[in-house]
Amino acid sequence: MRVEARQHFSYRRCGLGITGILVVSDEGHERRGARGRGRRRACAREHSTQETAQAGGALTAAAIDDPVVAAATLITAIVSENGPVLPQREAAIRSMISEIADAKKTDEAVVYAKWAASQIDDATIVIDKLAPFLRERLGVTERNDLLQMVNRAAQAGEQSLKISDQRMLRLRQKLGFEVN
């Protein structure tokens, strides 16, 4: 076996161009040096991570195990569907969550909710993942309060948002209310 030359390799999948060592055996078989194999593995890991991130944030919503954080995330995701969460709307969400949790839990819930909403493209995914969880954990009056919180958050700020009837209908249905 001999090292023939340094050669520039290109990996189409993640657009990497690297310089590696081309090793040629006595029989004429070629293989790339160690640097190339390590880059291929890194490329495969990066590709896998990108696929996970593109899953629409389903993992982000599925990781929630606290009803307060789930409620804050649900409200924030629905409200942020029409644009970023502005400071006045964030203050309204923080105020509503502070009614049901202490200050530390409120901060944690709002920060996580903002982050999760930025990771998730579609509020439908959040509704599908979190509403059944909240249905199990909340009573009927608490679920009604949650629907009112979503409406209050949409009305907060300089410009009120119109949440689609279809979105609210889906939320009501997933929360376990009868829908006509």
Disulfide bonds with the S-S distance in Angstrom:
Cys14-Cys43 2.21
